[in-house]
Amino acid sequence: MPLHEGKLTQKLLKELKELGCLCLKLHGHAMQASGWPDALIIHKRFICFIEFKVGNNKLSALQTRMIDLISQRGVKCFIVTFINELLEIRNYKNEQIAVVMDAKGLFEVLSNVTQGDS
């Protein structure tokens, strides 16, 4: 059964909310400018944007440019790819940071990485 990005994203955002995050889904309507990451995540320990991908899907040139612009302004951006039952986490330079199994693992990575300069 193929992975469905929308359903996986919705589930993951719900789980992040249960861990104390405010999650704003940004992607998905005609009134929004193209290229923005899929979600804004706010927690008392960090603020970041996340772009979700499934399998081998890659960032578009516009998404890459927007993530660069956001990152240049000091806000962390991550690309989270759903691969089978795992979540691969990459930074805005597309460098792998971690592979985790669930929202709790993602939350811990976001908490740790946003504290440093990764």
C-alpha positions in Angstrom: 0.0 0.0 0.0 1.6 3.3 -1.0 2.3 6.0 1.6 0.0 9.0 1.4 1.8 12.2 2.4 -1.3 14.1 3.5 -2.5 11.4 5.9 1.0 10.7 7.3 1.5 14.5 7.8 -1.8 14.9 9.6 -1.1 12.0 11.9 2.4 13.3 12.7 1.2 16.9 13.4 -1.5 15.5 15.7 1.2 13.6 17.6 3.4 16.6 17.8 0.5 18.6 19.3 0.1 15.9 21.9 3.8 16.5 22.8 3.1 20.3 23.5 3.7 21.8 20.0 1.6 24.3 18.2 1.4 23.1 14.6 0.1 25.2 11.7 -0.3 23.4 8.4 0.7 25.9 5.7 0.4 23.9 2.5 -2.7 23.2 0.6 -4.9 26.1 -0.5 -5.0 28.5 -3.5 -4.5 31.7 -1.4 -1.1 30.7 -0.2 2.1 31.5 -2.1 3.9 28.5 -3.5 7.1 27.2 -2.1 6.5 27.6 1.6 7.2 24.5 3.8 4.2 22.4 4.8 4.1 23.2 8.5 5.2 25.7 11.1 6.0 24.0 14.5 6.2 26.1 17.7 7.2 24.8 21.0 8.6 26.7 24.1 12.0 25.2 23.2 12.0 25.8 19.5 10.4 27.2 16.4 10.9 25.6 13.0 9.4 24.9 9.6 9.0 21.3 8.2 8.6 20.2 4.6 7.2 16.7 4.4 8.1 14.3 1.6 7.3 10.6 0.9 9.8 8.1 -0.5 12.0 9.5 -3.2 10.1 12.8 -3.6 12.5 15.8 -3.7 12.2 19.5 -3.0 11.3 21.7 -6.0 13.5 24.5 -6.9 11.0 27.0 -5.5 10.8 25.0 -2.2 14.6 24.9 -2.0 14.8 28.7 -2.5 12.1 29.4 0.1 13.8 27.1 2.7 17.1 28.9 2.0 15.4 32.3 2.5 13.8 31.2 5.8 17.0 29.7 7.0 19.0 32.9 6.2 16.7 34.7 8.6 17.7 32.4 11.5 14.7 30.1 11.5 15.4 26.3 11.3 13.9 24.4 8.4 13.8 20.6 8.1 12.8 18.1 5.5 11.1 15.1 6.9 10.7 12.1 4.6 8.4 9.2 5.3 10.2 6.0 4.3 8.2 2.9 5.1 7.8 3.2 8.9 10.7 5.6 9.4 11.1 9.3 9.4 14.3 10.6 7.8 15.2 14.1 9.0 17.4 16.4 6.9 18.5 20.0 7.5 17.9 22.9 5.1 21.2 21.9 3.3 19.7 18.5 2.7 22.2 16.8 5.0 20.8 13.9 7.0 20.5 14.5 10.7 18.7 11.4 11.9 16.3 8.6 11.2 13.5 8.1 13.8 10.5 5.9 14.2 7.8 8.3 15.4 6.7 11.8 16.4 8.4 11.5 19.8 11.7 10.8 18.1 11.2 13.7 15.7 10.3 16.0 18.6 13.6 15.0 20.4 15.6 15.7 17.3 14.0 19.1 16.7 14.5 20.0 20.4 18.2 19.1 20.3 19.1 20.4 16.8 17.3 23.8 17.2 19.4 24.5 20.3 22.7 24.4 18.3 23.9 25.6 14.9 23.1 22.4 12.9 
